[in-house]
Structures are given as structure tokens and as C-alpha cells.
């Protein structure tokens, strides 16, 4: 990788780290929340991301709720801000 590519990757990593830090410190001030029913009427998806985040960006924390049993599961099995809202129904939950 050339010097410019290395610097670009370094900046991306720094921005990701800063975003994660800000979200973990003040989630109530920077978060947009989305909720949507699934094609399966028993499932409800809730998600959080920084205000203005694209639904195609891997910056969402996504929770799936099975309404009949009130079972709550997280995308990728964790509550990290690293999922794509647009892919919510295809993600793995636990």
C-alpha cells in the first residue's frame, strides 16, 4: 500500500475509534433510533446510530424482538455499532 493509502486507512481507523468513543459516552445525544416490523409479523427490529447515519453504513446497533415471547436478540450477538440497518433481516442474531 502506498503512503496515501496508509494515511487514509489510519484516518478511517481514527474516525471509527472516535465515533465509538463518542457514542459510548453520550448515546442519548447523538443517536437516531429506528424501529420496523419484519416481513415476519412476530419480529420487530430496533436500531440506533449517530444522527444522520446512512442506512447502508455499518454503524448501527440492531436489536430484534420476537413479540410473541418477548425474546430480545442482538445482531452479531452484541450491541456494537457495526451493523447495516438495511441488512437487518439477513443478519445473525443471538
N, C-alpha and C positions, 0 to 999 in steps of 0.2 A: 504494500500500500504506500502511496506517495505521502509526502508531508502534509499536503492539504487534506487528503483523505483521513489521515491520522488525527489531525486537528478537528475535523468535522465529527469524527466518532467521539473524540474526547468531549467536545461541546455537547453532543447528544447525551452522553452519559451524565455530564454535569447537570444538564437541564432535567433529566429524568430524576436524578437524585434530589434536586431542589424541589421539584414538583411533589415527589413522595414525602419529603420533609414538611413542606407547607401543608399538604393535605392531612398528614398525621397530627399536626399541631393545631390546626384550626378548621376542622372539617365542616363546621356549621356555616362558615362564612364564604366558602369557595365552591360549594357543591350544588350541582343541579341534580335533581332526582327524577327518575323516570319510572313509571310502572306501566305494565302492559300485560293483558291476558294473552295466553298462548293459543295456538290452534287447538290445543287440548284445554277444554274449558275448566278443568280442575287445576291448572297451573297458572300462577301469577308470577311475573318477573318484576323485581325492583332493582334499580341500579343507581349508582352515584358516581359523579365525575366532576372535575373542575368546571366551573361556569364557562359555557361556550365550547365545550369539547365536542368534537365531531363524533357522530355515532359509529363511524368507521375506524376511529382511533382506538388503540389498545390502552385505554386509560380509565376504563370503567370497572367498578366493583359491582358484581352482579349476584343477586340472591334469587333463588327460585323457591316458591312456596307452593306446596301441594295443599290446596284448600280443604279437601275432604278429611285430611289427617293432621293438618297444621304442621306438616314436616317442612322444615327450612333447611335448604342446602345452598352452598356457595359454589360458584363457578370455579373450577380447578381445585375445589376443596379448601379454598382460603378466601379471605376478604381483601385481597390485594387489588390495587387499581391497575390491573394489567389485562383486562378483557375487552372485547369489542362488543358493544351493545347490539349491533346489527347481526352478530353471530350467536346471540343468547340461546336460541333453541338448539343449536348444534353443539354447544359446549358440554363438557363433562362436569357433573355436579356431585358433591358428596358433603 
